[in-house]
């Protein structure tokens, strides 16, 4: 099994990314629980789950920041278009 690819995440929607984050967090919890109770598990899966979780959260944050930035630009453009200046009534 290879490390998860960042390109796979780009194809997902925001809700799919959120669901994948929840799923990965549950998987990571299960793996840590298995480790703590000395059950058999593949130790490299913890590394993969942590990396996948970091990738998902990073990409979701980047998308949300870009969305917020575009909304702020739209509001700024609307204010300029309406020729609104603070203090001019």
N, C-alpha and C positions, 0 to 999 in steps of 0.2 A: 504494500500500500504506500503510495507516495503522499507527500504533503499536499494539502488542499491548494488549489490554484485561485488566485485573486480574480482572474478573468471570468471564472464561473459565477462569481458574485455579481458582476456587472450586469448580467442578464436578468437578475431577479428584480421584482418590484419591491417597494418599501415594505409592504405587508408580508411578502414572502421572506424578506430579510429579517423582519421582526419575529416571525414564526421560527426561522432558522436559529435566531439568537436564543429563543426560549428552549428549543430542542437541544441545542449545544450546551446550554447551561445545565439542563437536566442530565445530559450525558456525562458532563464533567463531574457533576455531583455524584452520580452513580459510580464513576471510576474512582473518585477519591474515597467514597464509602467502601468500595471493594478493597482498596489499598489499606485503609484503616482497619478493616476487619480481617485482613490477610486472606482474602479470597483470591482465586486465580483470575488474572487479567493481564492484558498486554500493556506493559508500562509505556510504550511509545504512543499509545492512544491518548494518554493524558496530554502529551506534548501536542499532538495533532488537534485535540479538542481546544486547548488553550489558544493555539495559533488561529484556528478557524473562528473562534469567538472574537479574538482581537481583530481579525480581518472584517468580520461582519459588522462589528461596532464601529470600526474606522470608516468603512464605506458608507454606512448609514449616516454617520455624523457628517461626512463630506457632502452627501446628497442633501441633507437637511440644511447645512450651511449655505450651499449653493442656491437652494430654494428660497431661503430667507433673504439672501443677497439680491436675488432677482425680484423678490417682492418689494424690498426696500428701494431698489432702483425704479420700480414701477411707480411707487408712491412719490418718489422724488421727481420723476418725470411728469407726473400728474400735477404736482405742485408748481413746477416750472411752467407747464402748459397753461394752467389757470392764472399764472402771473401773480401768485400769492406770495406776499412778503410779510413776515411778522410785523405788526404795528401799523400796517396799512388797512384801514377800515373803510 
